Amino acid sequence: MSANPNLAAGADIELLRQLVGSCTACELCRGTKMGVPGEGPLPAEIMFIGEAPGYHEDQQGKPFIGAAGQFLSELLGKIGLNRSEVYITNVVKHRPPGNRDPLPDEMAACRPYLDRQIELVNPQMIVTLGRFSMARWFPGGRISQIHGQPKTVDGRIIVPMYHPAAALHQGALKATIEADFLKLPRYLAEMRQTLETAKVAEKPKLEQARLF
């Protein structure tokens, strides 16, 4: 089944929330309590994309509010941010049974929602949390090899990272995830500088164009 046909290019964030809540584009909607579209300011400089809602997210309709979400909040605090300053969402918007990995057809069904969220949020940086969100921008990549290493796609910095839940299952990864997070302010500052340099370079061209 295809994604909701009402998800036109002009759909705003509130309409998107409603469409996610009533979506039947894949089997994930069966047996779940709530859709979990995501939350955060519009626009936002940083957008975090996880994999799928868990039990607590399904109960409340909000992303990253369980144990992994608490660790994410701690990580944000280490770089001087809180949740209200970033946008947080997942690749799929309903909880997979038993918290299993999302399937390809489920991710494909939710793809139009995520595409529209990226358009609306318009982040300078996207941080992928886990291998399923990473795969969109790093196909074939192994998170153990590329975590914390950014690349620029369509004018945005994409930073692959381990999912915060990985640290809960493998304590040795906690320091790795924290170290990767501490790099984010530098990456963002570099992107701001690049954008500012581009604006300065463009200004004389615009002024010259007005003369003709």
N, CA and C atoms as an extended XYZ file, in Angstrom:
636
Properties=species:S:1:pos:R:3:atomname:S:1:resname:S:1:resid:I:1 pbc="F F F"
N         0.848       -1.196        0.000 N   MET     1
C         0.000        0.000        0.000 CA  MET     1
C         0.879        1.239        0.000 C   MET     1
N         0.507        2.243       -0.759 N   SER     2
C         1.313        3.455       -0.846 CA  SER     2
C         1.068        4.357        0.333 C   SER     2
N         1.944        5.340        0.520 N   ALA     3
C         1.789        6.304        1.601 CA  ALA     3
C         0.563        7.169        1.348 C   ALA     3
N         0.143        7.869        2.389 N   ASN     4
C        -1.075        8.668        2.325 CA  ASN     4
C        -1.019        9.656        1.156 C   ASN     4
N        -1.983        9.596        0.229 N   PRO     5
C        -1.953       10.499       -0.927 CA  PRO     5
C        -2.177       11.954       -0.556 C   PRO     5
N        -2.661       12.211        0.663 N   ASN     6
C        -2.876       13.590        1.097 CA  ASN     6
C        -1.583       14.289        1.500 C   ASN     6
N        -0.477       13.547        1.503 N   LEU     7
C         0.804       14.135        1.890 CA  LEU     7
C         1.384       14.897        0.697 C   LEU     7
N         0.756       15.989        0.354 N   ALA     8
C         1.206       16.817       -0.760 CA  ALA     8
C         2.416       17.632       -0.332 C   ALA     8
N         3.039       18.259       -1.306 N   ALA     9
C         4.241       19.033       -1.019 CA  ALA     9
C         3.970       20.153       -0.024 C   ALA     9
N         2.738       20.638        0.013 N   GLY    10
C         2.418       21.752        0.899 CA  GLY    10
C         1.964       21.352        2.281 C   GLY    10
N         1.999       20.069        2.585 N   ALA    11
C         1.531       19.618        3.897 CA  ALA    11
C         2.380       20.228        5.002 C   ALA    11
N         1.742       20.857        5.977 N   ASP    12
C         2.489       21.435        7.082 CA  ASP    12
C         2.685       20.392        8.177 C   ASP    12
N         3.373       20.785        9.226 N   ILE    13
C         3.753       19.812       10.239 CA  ILE    13
C         2.555       19.263       10.995 C   ILE    13
N         1.520       20.084       11.198 N   GLU    14
C         0.342       19.608       11.919 CA  GLU    14
C        -0.427       18.600       11.082 C   GLU    14
N        -0.551       18.879        9.785 N   LEU    15
C        -1.209       17.916        8.903 CA  LEU    15
C        -0.404       16.630        8.852 C   LEU    15
N         0.914       16.751        8.827 N   LEU    16
C         1.750       15.557        8.814 CA  LEU    16
C         1.509       14.713       10.056 C   LEU    16
N         1.396       15.363       11.195 N   ARG    17
C         1.120       14.631       12.444 CA  ARG    17
C        -0.195       13.875       12.342 C   ARG    17
N        -1.199       14.514       11.788 N   GLN    18
C        -2.503       13.869       11.643 CA  GLN    18
C        -2.427       12.685       10.685 C   GLN    18
N        -1.689       12.853        9.605 N   LEU    19
C        -1.571       11.784        8.623 CA  LEU    19
C        -0.822       10.586        9.195 C   LEU    19
N         0.223       10.849        9.971 N   VAL    20
C         0.943        9.753       10.614 CA  VAL    20
C         0.021        9.006       11.577 C   VAL    20
N        -0.772        9.766       12.325 N   GLY    21
C        -1.666        9.140       13.294 CA  GLY    21
C        -2.701        8.234       12.670 C   GLY    21
N        -3.103        8.523       11.442 N   SER    22
C        -4.144        7.727       10.780 CA  SER    22
C        -3.583        6.840        9.670 C   SER    22
N        -2.262        6.762        9.562 N   CYS    23
C        -1.635        6.052        8.449 CA  CYS    23
C        -1.852        4.541        8.533 C   CYS    23
N        -2.174        3.944        7.393 N   THR    24
C        -2.298        2.487        7.280 CA  THR    24
C        -1.459        1.979        6.102 C   THR    24
N        -0.387        2.695        5.794 N   ALA    25
C         0.416        2.363        4.617 CA  ALA    25
C         1.231        1.087        4.774 C   ALA    25
N         1.404        0.607        5.996 N   CYS    26
C         2.084       -0.669        6.215 CA  CYS    26
C         1.469       -1.345        7.433 C   CYS    26
N         1.959       -2.519        7.748 N   GLU    27
C         1.369       -3.318        8.823 CA  GLU    27
C         1.722       -2.821       10.221 C   GLU    27
N         2.645       -1.877       10.324 N   LEU    28
C         3.053       -1.417       11.653 CA  LEU    28
C         1.920       -0.738       12.411 C   LEU    28
N         0.934       -0.213       11.699 N   CYS    29
C        -0.154        0.475       12.389 CA  CYS    29
C        -1.011       -0.482       13.206 C   CYS    29
N        -0.936       -1.771       12.906 N   ARG    30
C        -1.744       -2.774       13.620 CA  ARG    30
C        -1.107       -3.101       14.974 C   ARG    30
N        -1.886       -3.033       16.013 N   GLY    31
C        -1.406       -3.416       17.332 CA  GLY    31
C        -0.614       -2.354       18.055 C   GLY    31
N        -0.518       -1.155       17.489 N   THR    32
C         0.171       -0.070       18.179 CA  THR    32
C        -0.862        0.910       18.722 C   THR    32
N        -0.444        1.689       19.690 N   LYS    33
C        -1.354        2.639       20.320 CA  LYS    33
C        -1.352        3.980       19.609 C   LYS    33
N        -0.170        4.480       19.273 N   MET    34
C        -0.066        5.813       18.685 CA  MET    34
C         1.026        5.859       17.626 C   MET    34
N         0.823        6.704       16.620 N   GLY    35
C         1.904        7.046       15.718 CA  GLY    35
C         2.832        8.032       16.413 C   GLY    35
N         4.083        8.022       16.018 N   VAL    36
C         5.081        8.904       16.640 CA  VAL    36
C         5.763        9.708       15.535 C   VAL    36
N         5.175       10.838       15.150 N   PRO    37
C         5.733       11.588       14.019 CA  PRO    37
C         7.076       12.252       14.300 C   PRO    37
N         7.253       12.785       15.498 N   GLY    38
C         8.470       13.523       15.826 CA  GLY    38
C         8.106       14.832       16.483 C   GLY    38
N         9.116       15.540       16.992 N   GLU    39
C         8.845       16.825       17.635 CA  GLU    39
C        10.105       17.683       17.638 C   GLU    39
N         9.853       19.002       17.707 N   GLY    40
C        10.949       19.959       17.746 CA  GLY    40
C        10.579       21.235       17.026 C   GLY    40
N        11.462       22.224       17.055 N   PRO    41
C        11.171       23.520       16.441 CA  PRO    41
C        11.289       23.476       14.917 C   PRO    41
N        10.624       24.406       14.281 N   LEU    42
C        10.718       24.578       12.832 CA  LEU    42
C        11.101       26.019       12.529 C   LEU    42
N        12.201       26.276       11.845 N   PRO    43
C        13.219       25.292       11.475 CA  PRO    43
C        14.092       24.933       12.667 C   PRO    43
N        14.995       23.985       12.471 N   ALA    44
C        15.960       23.606       13.504 CA  ALA    44
C        17.312       23.374       12.836 C   ALA    44
N        18.375       23.814       13.481 N   GLU    45
C        19.703       23.617       12.903 CA  GLU    45
C        20.089       22.143       12.866 C   GLU    45
N        19.666       21.393       13.885 N   ILE    46
C        20.051       19.983       13.976 CA  ILE    46
C        18.807       19.112       14.016 C   ILE    46
N        18.831       18.055       13.218 N   MET    47
C        17.746       17.079       13.184 CA  MET    47
C        18.330       15.701       13.485 C   MET    47
N        17.747       15.019       14.456 N   PHE    48
C        18.174       13.667       14.803 CA  PHE    48
C        17.153       12.679       14.255 C   PHE    48
N        17.648       11.654       13.572 N   ILE    49
C        16.766       10.648       12.988 CA  ILE    49
C        17.157        9.279       13.530 C   ILE    49
N        16.269        8.696       14.328 N   GLY    50
C        16.489        7.370       14.871 CA  GLY    50
C        15.878        6.301       13.982 C   GLY    50
N        15.568        5.166       14.578 N   GLU    51
C        15.106        4.031       13.779 CA  GLU    51
C        13.594        3.827       13.880 C   GLU    51
N        13.085        3.662       15.099 N   ALA    52
C        11.664        3.369       15.275 CA  ALA    52
C        11.264        3.647       16.719 C   ALA    52
N         9.985        3.937       16.953 N   PRO    53
C         9.524        4.125       18.333 CA  PRO    53
C         9.606        2.812       19.119 C   PRO    53
N         9.788        2.935       20.425 N   GLY    54
C         9.731        1.789       21.322 CA  GLY    54
C         8.439        1.808       22.130 C   GLY    54
N         8.426        1.040       23.203 N   TYR    55
C         7.207        0.905       24.014 CA  TYR    55
C         6.735        2.248       24.563 C   TYR    55
N         7.624        2.998       25.213 N   HIS    56
C         7.224        4.256       25.849 CA  HIS    56
C         6.789        5.287       24.810 C   HIS    56
N         7.478        5.300       23.684 N   GLU    57
C         7.110        6.239       22.618 CA  GLU    57
C         5.727        5.916       22.065 C   GLU    57
N         5.438        4.622       21.934 N   ASP    58
C         4.128        4.191       21.444 CA  ASP    58
C         3.022        4.589       22.410 C   ASP    58
N         3.307        4.586       23.699 N   GLN    59
C         2.303        4.944       24.699 CA  GLN    59
C         1.996        6.436       24.717 C   GLN    59
N         2.996        7.261       24.429 N   GLN    60
C         2.823        8.713       24.572 CA  GLN    60
C         2.866        9.490       23.259 C   GLN    60
N         3.278        8.824       22.179 N   GLY    61
C         3.315        9.499       20.886 CA  GLY    61
C         4.463       10.480       20.730 C   GLY    61
N         5.502       10.343       21.555 N   LYS    62
C         6.663       11.231       21.493 CA  LYS    62
C         7.926       10.405       21.275 C   LYS    62
N         8.896       10.931       20.530 N   PRO    63
C        10.106       10.160       20.248 CA  PRO    63
C        11.134       10.224       21.376 C   PRO    63
N        11.863        9.144       21.540 N   PHE    64
C        13.010        9.097       22.455 CA  PHE    64
C        12.662        9.566       23.871 C   PHE    64
N        11.741        8.874       24.506 N   ILE    65
C        11.397        9.215       25.885 CA  ILE    65
C        11.669        8.072       26.852 C   ILE    65
N        12.177        6.952       26.344 N   GLY    66
C        12.566        5.849       27.206 CA  GLY    66
C        13.995        6.032       27.693 C   GLY    66
N        14.631        4.920       28.036 N   ALA    67
C        16.004        4.977       28.559 CA  ALA    67
C        16.967        5.557       27.521 C   ALA    67
N        16.807        5.167       26.240 N   ALA    68
C        17.678        5.714       25.196 CA  ALA    68
C        17.454        7.217       25.043 C   ALA    68
N        16.212        7.641       25.209 N   GLY    69
C        15.903        9.061       25.127 CA  GLY    69
C        16.531        9.853       26.257 C   GLY    69
N        16.584        9.262       27.443 N   GLN    70
C        17.222        9.928       28.579 CA  GLN    70
C        18.715       10.113       28.317 C   GLN    70
N        19.325        9.088       27.720 N   PHE    71
C        20.739        9.204       27.388 CA  PHE    71
C        20.945       10.260       26.301 C   PHE    71
N        20.019       10.318       25.326 N   LEU    72
C        20.106       11.350       24.288 CA  LEU    72
C        20.036       12.742       24.912 C   LEU    72
N        19.166       12.927       25.882 N   SER    73
C        19.069       14.228       26.558 CA  SER    73
C        20.369       14.570       27.272 C   SER    73
N        20.997       13.554       27.892 N   GLU    74
C        22.297       13.776       28.551 CA  GLU    74
C        23.354       14.195       27.531 C   GLU    74
N        23.349       13.539       26.385 N   LEU    75
C        24.322       13.856       25.342 CA  LEU    75
C        24.137       15.282       24.835 C   LEU    75
N        22.886       15.673       24.654 N   LEU    76
C        22.607       17.045       24.217 CA  LEU    76
C        23.121       18.046       25.253 C   LEU    76
N        22.910       17.724       26.517 N   GLY    77
C        23.375       18.608       27.580 CA  GLY    77
C        24.882       18.803       27.565 C   GLY    77
N        25.604       17.763       27.160 N   LYS    78
C        27.068       17.852       27.123 CA  LYS    78
C        27.562       18.842       26.073 C   LYS    78
N        26.706       19.145       25.073 N   ILE    79
C        27.108       20.123       24.047 CA  ILE    79
C        26.265       21.394       24.151 C   ILE    79
N        25.661       21.594       25.327 N   GLY    80
C        24.961       22.845       25.602 CA  GLY    80
C        23.608       22.994       24.943 C   GLY    80
N        22.961       21.874       24.621 N   LEU    81
C        21.645       21.917       23.996 CA  LEU    81
C        20.630       21.167       24.831 C   LEU    81
N        19.356       21.463       24.608 N   ASN    82
C        18.295       20.639       25.177 CA  ASN    82
C        17.350       20.222       24.074 C   ASN    82
N        16.434       19.343       24.394 N   ARG    83
C        15.559       18.765       23.369 CA  ARG    83
C        14.725       19.815       22.643 C   ARG    83
N        14.379       20.890       23.315 N   SER    84
C        13.523       21.909       22.700 CA  SER    84
C        14.220       22.657       21.566 C   SER    84
N        15.532       22.472       21.431 N   GLU    85
C        16.295       23.188       20.411 CA  GLU    85
C        16.597       22.347       19.172 C   GLU    85
N        16.256       21.071       19.205 N   VAL    86
C        16.550       20.189       18.076 CA  VAL    86
C        15.279       19.459       17.667 C   VAL    86
N        15.275       18.955       16.438 N   TYR    87
C        14.133       18.172       15.971 CA  TYR    87
C        14.504       16.701       16.033 C   TYR    87
N        13.594       15.877       16.557 N   ILE    88
C        13.853       14.457       16.761 CA  ILE    88
C        12.739       13.647       16.113 C   ILE    88
N        13.115       12.664       15.320 N   THR    89
C        12.132       11.795       14.694 CA  THR    89
C        12.763       10.430       14.438 C   THR    89
N        12.037        9.557       13.753 N   ASN    90
C        12.520        8.223       13.423 CA  ASN    90
C        12.245        7.905       11.960 C   ASN    90
N        12.916        6.876       11.466 N   VAL    91
C        12.699        6.435       10.092 CA  VAL    91
C        11.278        5.921        9.915 C   VAL    91
N        10.792        5.105       10.840 N   VAL    92
C         9.400        4.654       10.815 CA  VAL    92
C         8.656        5.274       11.985 C   VAL    92
N         7.360        5.436       11.818 N   LYS    93
C         6.576        6.242       12.749 CA  LYS    93
C         5.690        5.431       13.685 C   LYS    93
N         5.640        4.106       13.516 N   HIS    94
C         4.930        3.241       14.450 CA  HIS    94
C         5.899        2.186       14.984 C   HIS    94
N         5.610        1.702       16.186 N   ARG    95
C         6.497        0.739       16.846 CA  ARG    95
C         6.423       -0.634       16.179 C   ARG    95
N         7.570       -1.188       15.760 N   PRO    96
C         7.583       -2.563       15.259 CA  PRO    96
C         7.294       -3.551       16.397 C   PRO    96
N         6.618       -4.652       16.114 N   PRO    97
C         6.308       -5.637       17.153 CA  PRO    97
C         7.562       -6.120       17.877 C   PRO    97
N         7.492       -6.089       19.192 N   GLY    98
C         8.621       -6.574       19.976 CA  GLY    98
C         9.888       -5.763       19.812 C   GLY    98
N         9.766       -4.548       19.315 N   ASN    99
C        10.927       -3.679       19.073 CA  ASN    99
C        11.919       -4.279       18.078 C   ASN    99
N        11.407       -5.101       17.157 N   ARG   100
C        12.287       -5.664       16.127 CA  ARG   100
C        12.746       -4.556       15.174 C   ARG   100
N        13.721       -4.885       14.323 N   ASP   101
C        14.202       -3.929       13.330 CA  ASP   101
C        13.102       -3.611       12.326 C   ASP   101
N        13.044       -2.367       11.840 N   PRO   102
C        12.073       -2.040       10.791 CA  PRO   102
C        12.423       -2.747        9.490 C   PRO   102
N        11.385       -3.169        8.760 N   LEU   103
C        11.584       -3.878        7.501 CA  LEU   103
C        11.655       -2.901        6.329 C   LEU   103
N        12.258       -3.321        5.217 N   PRO   104
C        12.393       -2.414        4.066 CA  PRO   104
C        11.079       -1.804        3.601 C   PRO   104
N        10.003       -2.606        3.529 N   ASP   105
C         8.733       -2.049        3.053 CA  ASP   105
C         8.148       -1.062        4.048 C   ASP   105
N         8.432       -1.248        5.331 N   GLU   106
C         7.959       -0.310        6.347 CA  GLU   106
C         8.694        1.023        6.244 C   GLU   106
N        10.001        0.957        6.023 N   MET   107
C        10.773        2.189        5.865 CA  MET   107
C        10.364        2.918        4.583 C   MET   107
N        10.077        2.162        3.535 N   ALA   108
C         9.644        2.770        2.280 CA  ALA   108
C         8.291        3.451        2.445 C   ALA   108
N         7.394        2.846        3.212 N   ALA   109
C         6.072        3.427        3.426 CA  ALA   109
C         6.158        4.739        4.199 C   ALA   109
N         7.122        4.843        5.105 N   CYS   110
C         7.278        6.059        5.911 CA  CYS   110
C         8.182        7.094        5.249 C   CYS   110
N         8.836        6.733        4.166 N   ARG   111
C         9.797        7.636        3.526 CA  ARG   111
C         9.190        9.001        3.164 C   ARG   111
N         7.967        9.068        2.597 N   PRO   112
C         7.410       10.388        2.267 CA  PRO   112
C         7.230       11.287        3.484 C   PRO   112
N         6.909       10.698        4.638 N   TYR   113
C         6.771       11.509        5.852 CA  TYR   113
C         8.118       12.106        6.248 C   TYR   113
N         9.158       11.273        6.220 N   LEU   114
C        10.491       11.747        6.595 CA  LEU   114
C        10.994       12.790        5.599 C   LEU   114
N        10.738       12.551        4.314 N   ASP   115
C        11.149       13.528        3.297 CA  ASP   115
C        10.532       14.894        3.586 C   ASP   115
N         9.238       14.898        3.906 N   ARG   116
C         8.554       16.163        4.164 CA  ARG   116
C         9.053       16.809        5.454 C   ARG   116
N         9.352       16.003        6.451 N   GLN   117
C         9.891       16.562        7.691 CA  GLN   117
C        11.232       17.252        7.443 C   GLN   117
N        12.078       16.637        6.639 N   ILE   118
C        13.370       17.254        6.341 CA  ILE   118
C        13.158       18.587        5.630 C   ILE   118
N        12.195       18.643        4.712 N   GLU   119
C        11.891       19.896        4.020 CA  GLU   119
C        11.434       20.968        5.003 C   GLU   119
N        10.558       20.592        5.922 N   LEU   120
C         9.991       21.553        6.870 CA  LEU   120
C        11.016       22.005        7.913 C   LEU   120
N        11.778       21.064        8.434 N   VAL   121
C        12.771       21.386        9.464 CA  VAL   121
C        13.950       22.140        8.851 C   VAL   121
N        14.318       21.762        7.620 N   ASN   122
C        15.407       22.404        6.892 CA  ASN   122
C        16.677       22.527        7.738 C   ASN   122
N        17.166       21.406        8.251 N   PRO   123
C        18.330       21.464        9.157 CA  PRO   123
C        19.636       21.690        8.409 C   PRO   123
N        20.577       22.295        9.090 N   GLN   124
C        21.932       22.389        8.553 CA  GLN   124
C        22.694       21.085        8.784 C   GLN   124
N        22.277       20.360        9.824 N   MET   125
C        22.931       19.101       10.168 CA  MET   125
C        21.879       18.039       10.465 C   MET   125
N        22.083       16.853        9.899 N   ILE   126
C        21.269       15.687       10.226 CA  ILE   126
C        22.171       14.666       10.899 C   ILE   126
N        21.771       14.228       12.085 N   VAL   127
C        22.510       13.195       12.808 CA  VAL   127
C        21.684       11.919       12.750 C   VAL   127
N        22.238       10.899       12.118 N   THR   128
C        21.536        9.619       12.045 CA  THR   128
C        21.914        8.782       13.264 C   THR   128
N        20.920        8.209       13.889 N   LEU   129
C        21.127        7.415       15.100 CA  LEU   129
C        20.801        5.954       14.790 C   LEU   129
N        21.839        5.173       14.582 N   GLY   130
C        21.640        3.773       14.239 CA  GLY   130
C        21.807        3.507       12.752 C   GLY   130
N        21.928        2.234       12.412 N   ARG   131
C        22.289        1.863       11.044 CA  ARG   131
C        21.156        2.025       10.049 C   ARG   131
N        19.889        1.972       10.514 N   PHE   132
C        18.796        2.058        9.548 CA  PHE   132
C        18.590        3.482        9.039 C   PHE   132
N        18.770        4.463        9.879 N   SER   133
C        18.701        5.838        9.387 CA  SER   133
C        19.994        6.209        8.662 C   SER   133
N        21.104        5.637        9.079 N   MET   134
C        22.380        5.888        8.432 CA  MET   134
C        22.373        5.423        6.979 C   MET   134
N        21.692        4.317        6.696 N   ALA   135
C        21.753        3.686        5.377 CA  ALA   135
C        21.247        4.591        4.264 C   ALA   135
N        20.374        5.523        4.581 N   ARG   136
C        19.852        6.423        3.546 CA  ARG   136
C        20.968        7.250        2.914 C   ARG   136
N        21.898        7.718        3.715 N   TRP   137
C        22.973        8.585        3.231 CA  TRP   137
C        24.317        7.881        3.092 C   TRP   137
N        24.433        6.709        3.713 N   PHE   138
C        25.686        5.950        3.661 CA  PHE   138
C        25.385        4.503        3.265 C   PHE   138
N        24.829        4.301        2.076 N   PRO   139
C        24.477        2.927        1.674 CA  PRO   139
C        25.704        2.027        1.650 C   PRO   139
N        25.560        0.883        2.276 N   GLY   140
C        26.673       -0.057        2.327 CA  GLY   140
C        27.691        0.237        3.398 C   GLY   140
N        27.531        1.361        4.109 N   GLY   141
C        28.482        1.714        5.147 CA  GLY   141
C        28.295        0.891        6.406 C   GLY   141
N        29.352        0.724        7.159 N   ARG   142
C        29.298        0.013        8.445 CA  ARG   142
C        29.478        1.045        9.547 C   ARG   142
N        28.515        1.093       10.448 N   ILE   143
C        28.525        2.126       11.471 CA  ILE   143
C        29.765        2.024       12.351 C   ILE   143
N        30.290        0.821       12.523 N   SER   144
C        31.492        0.649       13.350 CA  SER   144
C        32.714        1.316       12.712 C   SER   144
N        32.639        1.565       11.398 N   GLN   145
C        33.768        2.147       10.683 CA  GLN   145
C        33.612        3.636       10.415 C   GLN   145
N        32.371        4.130       10.304 N   ILE   146
C        32.175        5.518        9.875 CA  ILE   146
C        31.498        6.398       10.925 C   ILE   146
N        31.214        5.863       12.114 N   HIS   147
C        30.524        6.670       13.116 CA  HIS   147
C        31.311        7.951       13.418 C   HIS   147
N        30.574        9.049       13.540 N   GLY   148
C        31.199       10.322       13.870 CA  GLY   148
C        31.907       11.016       12.729 C   GLY   148
N        31.882       10.424       11.531 N   GLN   149
C        32.580       11.003       10.383 CA  GLN   149
C        31.555       11.632        9.431 C   GLN   149
N        31.535       12.952        9.317 N   PRO   150
C        30.488       13.627        8.541 CA  PRO   150
C        30.772       13.644        7.052 C   PRO   150
N        29.714       13.823        6.295 N   LYS   151
C        29.857       14.160        4.884 CA  LYS   151
C        28.746       15.143        4.534 C   LYS   151
N        28.952       15.905        3.473 N   THR   152
C        27.976       16.903        3.066 CA  THR   152
C        27.147       16.364        1.907 C   THR   152
N        25.827       16.425        2.064 N   VAL   153
C        24.896       15.975        1.035 CA  VAL   153
C        23.845       17.059        0.843 C   VAL   153
N        23.718       17.552       -0.388 N   ASP   154
C        22.717       18.582       -0.697 CA  ASP   154
C        22.831       19.785        0.239 C   ASP   154
N        24.059       20.168        0.554 N   GLY   155
C        24.277       21.343        1.382 CA  GLY   155
C        24.079       21.139        2.861 C   GLY   155
N        23.884       19.902        3.284 N   ARG   156
C        23.715       19.600        4.713 CA  ARG   156
C        24.821       18.666        5.185 C   ARG   156
N        25.201       18.811        6.458 N   ILE   157
C        26.142       17.870        7.065 CA  ILE   157
C        25.342       16.666        7.563 C   ILE   157
N        25.765       15.478        7.180 N   ILE   158
C        25.155       14.238        7.668 CA  ILE   158
C        26.184       13.535        8.534 C   ILE   158
N        25.831       13.286        9.793 N   VAL   159
C        26.767       12.661       10.733 CA  VAL   159
C        26.183       11.335       11.213 C   VAL   159
N        26.810       10.216       10.861 N   PRO   160
C        26.323        8.911       11.331 CA  PRO   160
C        26.803        8.628       12.748 C   PRO   160
N        25.888        8.157       13.578 N   MET   161
C        26.255        7.832       14.959 CA  MET   161
C        25.565        6.546       15.396 C   MET   161
N        26.151        5.927       16.406 N   TYR   162
C        25.479        4.802       17.039 CA  TYR   162
C        24.169        5.283       17.663 C   TYR   162
N        23.199        4.407       17.694 N   HIS   163
C        21.955        4.715       18.402 CA  HIS   163
C        22.256        4.781       19.898 C   HIS   163
N        21.653        5.736       20.630 N   PRO   164
C        21.908        5.798       22.077 CA  PRO   164
C        21.633        4.492       22.796 C   PRO   164
N        20.682        3.703       22.291 N   ALA   165
C        20.369        2.422       22.932 CA  ALA   165
C        21.557        1.470       22.887 C   ALA   165
N        22.458        1.665       21.914 N   ALA   166
C        23.622        0.782       21.818 CA  ALA   166
C        24.467        0.850       23.083 C   ALA   166
N        24.532        2.038       23.688 N   ALA   167
C        25.318        2.195       24.912 CA  ALA   167
C        24.665        1.486       26.092 C   ALA   167
N        23.346        1.320       26.020 N   LEU   168
C        22.640        0.632       27.100 CA  LEU   168
C        22.877       -0.872       27.035 C   LEU   168
N        23.134       -1.370       25.821 N   HIS   169
C        23.366       -2.803       25.646 CA  HIS   169
C        24.855       -3.145       25.678 C   HIS   169
N        25.681       -2.196       25.244 N   GLN   170
C        27.130       -2.406       25.241 CA  GLN   170
C        27.770       -1.195       25.909 C   GLN   170
N        28.034       -1.301       27.165 N   GLY   171
C        28.545       -0.172       27.937 CA  GLY   171
C        29.822        0.433       27.373 C   GLY   171
N        30.612       -0.388       26.672 N   ALA   172
C        31.866        0.108       26.119 CA  ALA   172
C        31.641        1.167       25.046 C   ALA   172
N        30.438        1.199       24.460 N   LEU   173
C        30.146        2.158       23.401 CA  LEU   173
C        29.771        3.541       23.943 C   LEU   173
N        29.506        3.634       25.231 N   LYS   174
C        29.068        4.913       25.783 CA  LYS   174
C        30.101        6.010       25.545 C   LYS   174
N        31.361        5.719       25.820 N   ALA   175
C        32.413        6.717       25.626 CA  ALA   175
C        32.564        7.087       24.157 C   ALA   175
N        32.377        6.106       23.273 N   THR   176
C        32.465        6.374       21.833 CA  THR   176
C        31.362        7.323       21.391 C   THR   176
N        30.145        7.075       21.847 N   ILE   177
C        29.009        7.930       21.478 CA  ILE   177
C        29.192        9.334       22.046 C   ILE   177
N        29.659        9.420       23.273 N   GLU   178
C        29.893       10.741       23.877 CA  GLU   178
C        30.961       11.507       23.091 C   GLU   178
N        32.013       10.828       22.701 N   ALA   179
C        33.084       11.487       21.946 CA  ALA   179
C        32.575       11.986       20.593 C   ALA   179
N        31.730       11.185       19.944 N   ASP   180
C        31.169       11.605       18.660 CA  ASP   180
C        30.273       12.830       18.835 C   ASP   180
N        29.502       12.849       19.897 N   PHE   181
C        28.611       13.983       20.146 CA  PHE   181
C        29.400       15.265       20.368 C   PHE   181
N        30.511       15.154       21.033 N   LEU   182
C        31.315       16.348       21.317 CA  LEU   182
C        31.895       16.985       20.050 C   LEU   182
N        31.861       16.265       18.952 N   LYS   183
C        32.335       16.813       17.681 CA  LYS   183
C        31.281       17.689       17.002 C   LYS   183
N        30.025       17.532       17.375 N   LEU   184
C        28.933       18.195       16.651 CA  LEU   184
C        29.041       19.721       16.648 C   LEU   184
N        29.358       20.370       17.772 N   PRO   185
C        29.475       21.838       17.721 CA  PRO   185
C        30.511       22.320       16.710 C   PRO   185
N        31.627       21.609       16.596 N   ARG   186
C        32.660       22.007       15.620 CA  ARG   186
C        32.144       21.836       14.196 C   ARG   186
N        31.481       20.721       13.934 N   TYR   187
C        30.935       20.505       12.590 CA  TYR   187
C        29.921       21.597       12.237 C   TYR   187
N        29.079       21.949       13.212 N   LEU   188
C        28.054       22.954       12.960 CA  LEU   188
C        28.684       24.325       12.742 C   LEU   188
N        29.712       24.649       13.519 N   ALA   189
C        30.408       25.929       13.361 CA  ALA   189
C        31.060       26.015       11.981 C   ALA   189
N        31.615       24.903       11.515 N   GLU   190
C        32.233       24.882       10.190 CA  GLU   190
C        31.192       25.082        9.097 C   GLU   190
N        30.013       24.494        9.274 N   MET   191
C        28.947       24.676        8.296 CA  MET   191
C        28.465       26.124        8.286 C   MET   191
N        28.325       26.730        9.458 N   ARG   192
C        27.916       28.138        9.518 CA  ARG   192
C        28.922       29.028        8.808 C   ARG   192
N        30.208       28.745        9.018 N   GLN   193
C        31.251       29.537        8.379 CA  GLN   193
C        31.202       29.381        6.856 C   GLN   193
N        30.951       28.165        6.411 N   THR   194
C        30.843       27.917        4.970 CA  THR   194
C        29.684       28.695        4.373 C   THR   194
N        28.540       28.686        5.067 N   LEU   195
C        27.366       29.412        4.575 CA  LEU   195
C        27.621       30.911        4.570 C   LEU   195
N        28.295       31.412        5.599 N   GLU   196
C        28.578       32.843        5.677 CA  GLU   196
C        29.548       33.259        4.565 C   GLU   196
N        30.546       32.436        4.321 N   THR   197
C        31.498       32.727        3.247 CA  THR   197
C        30.798       32.769        1.894 C   THR   197
N        29.853       31.850        1.696 N   ALA   198
C        29.107       31.812        0.444 CA  ALA   198
C        28.265       33.065        0.263 C   ALA   198
N        27.667       33.548        1.362 N   LYS   199
C        26.860       34.768        1.292 CA  LYS   199
C        27.718       35.976        0.935 C   LYS   199
N        28.889       36.074        1.563 N   VAL   200
C        29.788       37.197        1.289 CA  VAL   200
C        30.237       37.176       -0.167 C   VAL   200
N        30.513       35.987       -0.690 N   ALA   201
C        30.967       35.864       -2.075 CA  ALA   201
C        29.846       36.204       -3.051 C   ALA   201
N        28.618       35.930       -2.666 N   GLU   202
C        27.476       36.157       -3.550 CA  GLU   202
C        27.053       37.621       -3.586 C   GLU   202
N        27.325       38.359       -2.531 N   LYS   203
C        26.855       39.746       -2.435 CA  LYS   203
C        27.336       40.630       -3.579 C   LYS   203
N        28.634       40.646       -3.937 N   PRO   204
C        29.069       41.488       -5.061 CA  PRO   204
C        28.378       41.133       -6.377 C   PRO   204
N        28.102       39.849       -6.576 N   LYS   205
C        27.426       39.427       -7.802 CA  LYS   205
C        26.020       40.008       -7.870 C   LYS   205
N        25.310       40.023       -6.734 N   LEU   206
C        23.968       40.556       -6.701 CA  LEU   206
C        23.976       42.061       -6.945 C   LEU   206
N        24.956       42.740       -6.338 N   GLU   207
C        25.045       44.197       -6.509 CA  GLU   207
C        25.391       44.540       -7.952 C   GLU   207
N        26.247       43.739       -8.573 N   GLN   208
C        26.614       43.996       -9.960 CA  GLN   208
C        25.421       43.753      -10.880 C   GLN   208
N        24.613       42.738      -10.556 N   ALA   209
C        23.448       42.432      -11.380 CA  ALA   209
C        22.445       43.575      -11.369 C   ALA   209
N        22.370       44.315      -10.253 N   ARG   210
C        21.410       45.409      -10.151 CA  ARG   210
C        21.813       46.598      -11.040 C   ARG   210
N        23.076       46.639      -11.436 N   LEU   211
C        23.539       47.752      -12.264 CA  LEU   211
C        23.118       47.601      -13.716 C   LEU   211
N        22.651       46.426      -14.085 N   PHE   212
C        22.315       46.192      -15.489 CA  PHE   212
C        20.823       45.935      -15.645 C   PHE   212
